[in-house]
Amino acid sequence: MRIEIRNGRVVDPASGTDRTASVFVADGKIAAVGAAPAGFRADRTIEASGLVVAPGLVDLNARLREPGLEHKATLDSELKAAVAGGVTRLACPPDTDPPLDEPGLVEMLKQRARLANRAHVHPVGALTVGLAGTTLTEMGELADAGCVAYSQGDVPIADTQVLLRAMQYAATFGHRVWLRPQDAYLARGGVAHEGEIATRLGLPAVPSCAETVAIGTILALARETGVRVHLQRLSTAEGVAMVREAKRARMPVTCEVAAHHLHLCDVDIGWFDSQARLDPPLRGTRDRAALRAGLADGTIDVVSSDHAPVDDDAKQVPFGEAEAGATGLELLLSLTLKWAAEDGVSLVDALARVTSAPAAVLGVEAGSLGPGAAADLCVFDPSAWWLVGQRSLASQGRNTPFLGHELPGRVRWTLVGGQVVHEA
């Protein structure tokens, strides 16, 4: 199908473009931006006056809950949520049931995603068999099956010798290692940030050093091995400072922050609101300010949704017993726009954090509107606000601390491979 997206504000962070123009799509690719190619005749025209035309969002952390956890969400429901939020590519962590530690499981997931015919799915393979932290997986076979990186999900490797061997193996073959920095022992049993709020509410706490001790270990081993490491979901001011120093030393390290950590802090737990039960926990106001500043100055490369759908039964319990997680795919764009507006960040720079930058970390050609690029696009109204509610979310998991909030940025159309997969 040939599509003309007419007179939108074309924002392409990969090239720094921000201008009013038309985008022409043919054969699943961007045919041209500006003037129509010779002989182009549109089968469909999308009027985008007053709207932003951007590359489709790329999300580095979205749990799809398949295989094994379909009572929380299904691949079909979460890919619908992805395109409803303008997300056209996403990476899914390996902590499914069973974990993504065998090529057959990875191939099955990719095949199911292709049949759904919505967003592109990039599996992240397990770093160790069963995520048990003892035996390395066959990374080469997982790569052949379609894995783009290797991770432990939220299950840290306690044995640092195993982690060293994993990094050595990955570095030898050019594989990427993505790690959530959290010391398993320091964080054990904690459900809230260590501080006044946790003390007042009587909640077991997770100290900031649980993150920084892990970051120190990861960076030391990364220096030793030269592996390309990506730190997932930073949450502390001290962690941001450590990554900033590592980048100054020109280490091959990238990092991300979850969108909700840019806006919420431990105060938002309120009186034991289980919707705010997240992992890592919501930190203090100083941490939130450091995360926002680190994102603005480039220390933090990427904003992710940290999409982790949870069923109602797992949330409608006391805070300390509630399962950590929240839906995020449909909020990623809005929360990024909200941060940018509040901190005076340009739209080009803000969208880079959810398009071209995560595409670079993922190692795929995406996040661009250049001629010949895949026609994965998000067309949204930056001035439209929408109310986050149970009925307004497509995800099967409708739990989020932003329920009842009005957020900016309404996705009108999402295109994947030149096909309209969402329209509102």
Secondary structure, 3 states (H helix, E strand, C coil): CCEEEEEEEEEECCCCEEEEEEEEEECCEEEEECCCCCCCCCCEEEECCCCEEEECEEECCECCCCCCCCCCCCHHHHHHHHHHCCEEEEEECCCCCCCCCCHHHHHHHHHHHHHHCCCEEEECEECEHHHCCCCECCHHHHHHHCCCCEECCCCCCCCHHHHHHHHHHHHHCCCEEEECCCCCCCCCCCCEECCHHHHHHCCCEECCHHHHHHHHHHHHHHHHHCCEEEECCCCCHHHHHHHHHHHHCCCCEEEEEEHHHHCCCHHHHCCCCHHHCCCCCCCCHHHHHHHHHHHHHCCCCEEECCECCCCHHHHCCCHHHCCCCCCCCCCHHHHHHHHHHHHCCCHHHHHHCCCHHHHHHHCCCCCCCCCCCECCEEEEEEEEEEECCHHHCCCCCCCCCCCCCEEEEEEEEEEECCEEEEEC
